[in-house]
Amino acid sequence: MISILLRRFFLISLVALFSPVAQSELSIEITKGTEAAVPLAVVPFGYSGSTTRSPVNLSSIISADLTRSGLFKALRERDMLAKPTTANKVNFRNWQALGQDYLIVGSVNEVMGQYQIQFQMLDVFKGEGLLGYRLTVKKNELRKTAHHISDLVYEKLTGKKSDFSSRIAYITTTKAGVNKRKLYKLLIADADGFNPRAIASSWEPLMSPSWSPDGNKIVYVSFENKRSAIYIQKLSDGKRTKIASYKGINGAPSFSPDGSKLALTLSKDGSPDIFVLNLKNKQLLKLTKSYAIDTEPSWSPDGRSIVYTSNRGGKPQLYIIPSQGGRSSRLTFDGDYNARGQFSSDGKSIVMVHANRGDYRIAIMDLATHTLNVLTAGRYDESPSFSANADMVLYSSKKAGRSVLSAVSADGRMHQSFTFDSGNVREPSWSH
């Protein structure tokens, strides 16, 4: 197997086509759960309006969100003894008998094209309310609002921010056209797989998508005129700007936490090294100077450090260097291969691809103890990306000969599989 590290440097040239393309449907299946999940019930929201039912099933989305977190287990609708839509209609004994800890009730009312949503979260055993909101939104904001409600519930019960309102980016490949050539697409979608949208397309590979901190832009690698180049593309209007097009490799871009800089890999001076590009004045700062391959830079949350992959010790391992320049220190020593490092949002751990004897798996290292926790059991797991709250990791894996997206909780107890209608999916990136 050619290493992930080297594959990034020897991809053939491509020409990007920015015309509208078909979307790939995606669904998420929980393949392994946790017995410690907290039981709760999200009762179907009441609805009144110009149609017989709400355009979006808010309760279903909220249930799916909370269940995917691995921390909650939503009661099936068919197992509910009653379906109240307001707190004053709740018989708490019914829900206590069903073993539920929490209950969410609500309603949607359409008024002159606007949708008035109200919901409450109740503590079943205390018989009291914990959370309640009233929101007025447009029709196209209903799904987003459901995710927002999930965020509110999650934060109230855990004390942590959630990622239900976040988005993911990923690369797909499908065979298209008369000659059945591979068509590569860069897509973005909601965190639950809905609303996929292609922002770039090519008959040759696209690489390394990464989000800006504000979620309004994507940086990625393309090849035009037989040369690699790095582009930043605005999601609002599709406008893109060429950021780096030096001789040789232009790869692995990563935004700084404040969005003002990019860490990237350039080989314009010979061997691939880590650089920092100031996006305002276009000045370059060269961080590494070696004959080895230095690549895949990723910033620490405070912007002071950059973790990267290097084979300067003979095999790919993770190193860390101050983002203003300085001396590199080696982080990983366990295993034959450690690459594609990314900090957690609290800066306390790093997720990576960890290999030993040919098995490539996703692992997290605690930076305080340097303890390595291997989360997955696949043979070809790669491209890990932390969620914003670092509770989940999105990655690419192999399933039945295809590249698919998967997710695992940071403790390794919850596993999910993202299923597409066709093709292969790689290089996921989670917005923060």
C-alpha positions in Angstrom: 0.0 0.0 0.0 1.4 3.4 -1.0 1.3 5.6 2.1 -1.2 8.4 2.5 1.6 10.8 2.8 3.2 10.0 -0.5 0.0 9.7 -2.4 -0.7 13.4 -1.7 2.4 14.4 -3.6 2.1 12.3 -6.8 -1.5 12.8 -7.8 -1.9 13.6 -11.6 -2.9 17.0 -12.9 -6.5 18.1 -13.0 -8.7 20.8 -14.5 -11.5 22.1 -12.3 -15.0 22.6 -13.7 -17.2 24.9 -11.7 -20.5 24.1 -13.4 -23.5 22.8 -11.4 -23.3 19.0 -10.8 -25.6 16.3 -9.5 -25.7 15.8 -5.7 -25.0 12.5 -3.9 -27.5 11.5 -1.3 -26.1 10.6 2.1 -27.6 8.9 5.1 -26.2 8.0 8.6 -26.4 4.7 10.3 -25.3 4.1 13.9 -23.3 0.9 13.8 -22.3 0.8 17.4 -23.9 2.5 20.4 -23.4 2.9 24.1 -25.4 1.3 26.9 -24.8 4.4 29.0 -26.9 6.7 26.8 -29.5 8.8 28.6 -33.1 7.9 27.7 -35.3 10.8 26.5 -38.4 11.3 24.3 -38.9 13.8 21.6 -42.7 13.9 21.1 -43.9 14.7 17.5 -44.5 18.5 17.4 -48.0 19.6 16.9 -48.7 21.5 13.7 -51.3 24.0 12.3 -51.0 25.6 9.0 -52.0 25.7 5.3 -50.9 22.0 4.8 -51.8 18.8 6.6 -48.4 18.5 8.2 -45.2 20.5 8.7 -42.9 20.8 5.8 -40.1 19.6 8.0 -40.4 16.9 10.8 -38.6 18.8 13.6 -39.0 16.1 16.2 -37.5 13.5 14.0 -34.4 15.6 13.3 -34.0 16.5 16.9 -34.2 12.8 17.9 -31.7 11.8 15.2 -29.3 14.5 16.3 -29.3 13.6 20.0 -29.1 9.9 19.2 -26.1 10.4 16.9 -24.2 12.1 19.7 -24.0 8.8 21.5 -25.0 10.4 24.8 -28.7 10.0 24.4 -31.2 7.3 23.3 -34.4 8.6 21.9 -37.6 6.7 22.5 -39.3 5.4 19.3 -42.6 7.2 18.5 -44.5 3.9 18.3 -43.5 3.2 22.0 -45.0 6.4 23.3 -48.1 6.2 25.4 -49.2 9.7 24.6 -48.2 12.6 22.4 -48.6 15.9 24.2 -47.5 19.1 22.5 -47.4 21.4 25.6 -46.1 20.9 29.1 -49.5 21.3 30.8 -50.8 18.2 28.9 -47.9 15.9 30.1 -48.7 13.1 32.5 -45.3 12.5 34.0 -46.2 9.1 35.3 -46.6 7.8 31.7 -43.0 8.8 30.9 -41.6 7.6 34.2 -43.2 4.2 33.4 -41.3 4.2 30.1 -38.0 4.9 31.9 -37.5 8.3 30.3 -35.3 10.9 32.0 -36.2 13.9 29.8 -39.1 14.9 27.6 -39.2 17.4 24.7 -42.6 18.7 23.5 -43.5 21.5 21.1 -45.5 22.8 18.2 -45.2 24.6 14.9 -47.8 27.1 13.7 -47.7 28.6 10.2 -48.8 32.3 10.2 -48.6 34.3 6.9 -45.7 32.3 5.6 -43.8 32.4 8.8 -43.4 29.4 11.2 -43.8 30.0 14.9 -42.0 27.3 16.9 -42.2 26.7 20.6 -40.8 23.9 22.6 -40.1 22.8 26.1 -37.7 20.3 27.7 -38.9 18.7 30.9 -37.3 16.7 33.7 -39.5 13.6 33.9 -38.8 12.6 37.5 -38.8 16.1 38.9 -41.8 17.0 36.9 -40.5 20.4 36.0 -39.3 22.4 33.0 -35.6 22.8 32.2 -35.7 24.7 28.9 -38.2 26.6 26.7 -38.0 28.8 23.7 -40.2 30.5 21.1 -38.8 31.1 17.6 -40.2 32.5 14.4 -38.5 31.4 11.2 -39.0 31.1 7.4 -39.8 27.8 5.7 -36.2 27.3 4.4 -34.9 27.7 8.0 -37.0 24.9 9.6 -34.3 22.2 9.3 -31.6 24.6 10.6 -33.9 25.5 13.5 -34.3 21.8 14.4 -30.6 21.5 14.6 -30.5 24.7 16.7 -33.0 23.2 19.2 -30.8 20.1 19.4 -27.8 22.3 20.2 -29.8 24.0 23.0 -30.9 20.7 24.5 -27.4 19.2 24.3 -25.7 22.2 25.9 -28.3 22.3 28.7 -27.9 18.6 29.6 -24.1 18.3 29.1 -22.8 21.8 29.7 -20.9 21.6 26.4 -21.4 23.1 22.9 -22.7 20.7 20.3 -22.1 20.3 16.5 -25.6 19.7 15.1 -25.6 23.0 13.3 -22.2 22.5 11.8 -21.4 21.3 8.3 -19.0 18.8 6.6 -17.0 19.0 3.4 -15.8 15.9 1.5 -14.6 14.6 -1.9 -16.6 12.1 -3.9 -15.6 10.1 -7.0 -18.1 8.6 -9.4 -17.9 7.2 -12.9 -19.7 9.4 -15.4 -19.9 10.2 -19.1 -19.8 7.9 -22.1 -16.3 6.7 -21.3 -17.2 6.2 -17.6 -14.4 8.4 -16.5 -14.0 9.3 -12.8 -15.7 12.5 -11.8 -14.4 14.1 -8.7 -16.6 16.5 -6.7 -16.0 18.7 -3.6 -19.2 18.8 -1.7 -20.5 20.4 1.5 -23.5 19.3 3.5 -25.2 19.6 6.9 -23.6 17.5 9.7 -26.5 15.0 9.3 -25.8 14.6 5.6 -28.7 16.7 4.3 -28.5 19.5 1.8 -25.4 18.3 -0.1 -24.1 20.9 -2.5 -21.2 20.5 -5.0 -18.9 23.6 -5.1 -16.3 22.1 -7.4 -16.0 19.4 -10.0 -13.2 17.8 -12.0 -12.4 14.8 -14.1 -9.2 14.4 -12.0 -8.6 14.4 -8.3 -9.4 17.3 -6.0 -7.6 17.4 -2.6 -7.4 18.6 1.0 -10.6 20.6 1.6 -10.5 22.7 4.9 -12.9 25.2 6.4 -12.3 28.8 7.4 -13.0 29.5 11.1 -16.1 31.4 10.2 -17.5 28.6 8.0 -17.9 31.0 5.0 -15.0 29.7 2.9 -13.3 26.5 1.8 -9.6 26.2 1.0 -8.5 23.2 -1.2 -5.9 22.0 -3.7 -6.5 21.9 -7.5 -4.3 21.4 -10.5 -4.6 23.7 -13.5 -2.2 24.2 -16.4 -0.4 21.0 -15.3 0.5 22.7 -12.0 -0.8 22.4 -8.4 -2.4 25.4 -6.9 -4.3 26.3 -3.7 -7.6 28.1 -3.9 -9.9 29.7 -1.4 -13.6 29.6 -2.4 -16.4 31.7 -0.9 -19.5 29.6 -0.3 -22.0 32.5 -0.7 -21.2 33.3 -4.4 -18.7 30.6 -5.5 -16.0 33.1 -6.1 -12.5 31.6 -5.7 -9.1 33.2 -5.3 -5.8 31.5 -6.2 -3.6 31.7 -3.1 -0.5 29.7 -3.9 0.9 28.5 -7.3 4.6 28.1 -6.8 6.8 25.7 -8.7 6.4 22.1 -7.4 4.1 21.1 -4.6 1.3 23.4 -3.3 -0.6 21.3 -0.8 -2.3 20.6 2.5 -3.7 24.1 3.3 -5.0 24.8 6.8 -6.5 28.1 8.1 -5.2 29.7 11.3 -7.8 30.0 14.2 -8.3 33.7 13.4 -8.5 33.1 9.6 -5.7 35.5 8.8 -3.1 32.9 7.7 -2.7 29.6 6.0 -0.3 26.8 6.9 0.6 24.9 3.8 3.2 22.6 2.2 5.4 24.0 -0.5 8.4 22.5 -2.4 9.4 25.6 -4.2 12.9 25.5 -2.5 13.4 21.8 -3.2 12.0 19.4 -0.6 8.5 19.8 0.8 8.5 22.1 3.8 5.9 23.8 6.1 5.2 27.5 5.4 2.8 30.1 6.9 1.2 32.5 4.4 -0.2 35.8 5.6 -3.4 36.3 3.6 -3.4 40.0 4.0 0.1 40.9 2.8 0.9 37.6 1.1 4.2 37.2 3.0 5.6 33.7 3.5 7.3 32.4 6.6 9.2 29.2 6.2 8.9 27.1 9.3 10.8 23.8 8.4 14.1 23.4 6.5 14.9 19.8 5.9 15.5 17.3 3.1 12.6 15.2 4.4 8.9 15.4 3.4 7.2 17.8 5.8 3.4 18.1 5.2 -0.1 18.2 6.6 0.2 21.2 8.9 -2.6 21.9 11.4 -2.9 24.7 13.9 -3.3 24.6 17.7 -6.5 26.3 19.0 -4.5 29.3 20.3 -2.6 29.7 17.0 0.8 29.4 18.7 1.8 25.9 17.4 1.5 23.8 14.3 1.5 20.0 14.2 2.7 18.4 11.0 3.8 15.1 9.5 7.4 14.4 8.6 9.5 11.4 7.6 12.7 13.0 8.8 13.2 10.1 11.2 12.8 7.5 8.5 9.0 6.9 8.8 6.1 9.4 9.0 5.6 10.7 12.5 4.0 13.9 14.0 6.1 16.9 15.0 5.2 20.2 16.5 6.7 23.7 15.8 5.9 27.2 17.0 3.8 29.0 14.3 6.2 32.0 14.5 9.2 29.8 13.8 11.5 27.8 16.0 12.6 24.3 16.8 10.5 21.2 15.9 9.8 18.6 18.5 8.7 15.0 17.8 5.3 14.1 19.3 4.7 10.5 18.3 6.9 7.4 18.8 4.4 4.5 19.0 3.7 2.6 15.8 5.2 2.5 12.3 3.2 5.5 11.0 1.5 8.5 12.5 0.1 11.2 10.2 -2.6 13.8 9.5 -2.6 15.2 13.1 -5.3 17.7 14.2 -5.7 19.4 17.6 -8.9 19.1 19.6 -10.7 22.4 20.3 -9.4 22.5 23.8 -5.9 21.8 22.7 -5.5 18.8 25.1 -5.4 16.1 22.5 -4.5 15.3 18.8 -6.3 12.9 16.5 -4.3 11.1 13.9 -3.9 8.2 11.5 -2.0 5.6 13.4 -0.5 2.5 11.7 1.2 -0.6 13.0 2.2 -3.5 10.8 0.1 -2.2 7.9 -3.2 -1.5 9.7 -4.2 2.2 9.4 -6.5 3.3 12.1 -7.8 6.4 13.8 -6.2 7.3 17.2 -6.2 10.1 19.7 -3.2 11.1 21.8 -3.5 12.9 25.1 -0.9 15.6 25.0 -0.4 15.7 28.8 0.5 12.0 29.1 1.2 11.1 25.5 -1.1 8.1 25.9 -2.5 6.8 22.6 -6.1 5.6 22.3 -6.9 3.7 19.1 -10.5 4.3 18.3 -11.2 2.2 15.1 -10.5 -1.3 13.9 -10.4 -0.9 10.1 -7.3 -1.6 8.0 -7.4 1.6 5.9 -8.9 4.4 8.0 -7.6 7.9 7.1 -8.2 11.7 7.1 -9.6 12.2 10.6 -11.4 15.5 11.4 -12.5 16.5 14.9 -15.9 18.0 15.5 -15.9 21.5 17.0 -16.5 20.2 20.5 -14.1 17.3 19.9 -16.7 14.8 21.0 -16.7 13.1 17.5 -14.2 12.3 14.8 -15.1 12.1 11.1 -12.9 10.0 8.9 -12.6 8.0 5.7 -12.6 4.2 5.7 -13.0 1.2 3.5 -16.3 -0.8 3.3 -17.0 -3.5 0.7 -14.2 -2.2 -1.5 -15.4 1.4 -1.4 -14.2 4.5 0.4 -16.9 5.7 2.7 -17.2 8.2 5.5 -17.4 7.1 9.1 -17.5 8.7 12.5 -16.5 7.6 16.0 -16.9 9.2 19.4 -13.7 10.4 21.1 -14.0 7.7 23.6 -14.5 5.0 20.9 -17.9 3.8 22.1 -20.1 5.3 19.4 -19.6 4.4 15.7 -21.5 5.7 12.7 -21.4 5.0 9.0 -22.3 7.6 6.3 -23.8 5.9 3.2 -23.9 7.5 -0.2 -26.0 6.4 -3.2 -22.9 5.6 -5.3 -19.1 6.2 -5.6 -16.3 6.7 -3.2 -16.0 9.4 -0.5 -12.8 10.6 1.0 -11.0 13.5 2.8 -13.8 14.7 5.1 -13.5 18.0 7.0 -15.7 19.2 9.8 -16.5 22.9 10.1 -15.8 24.6 13.3 
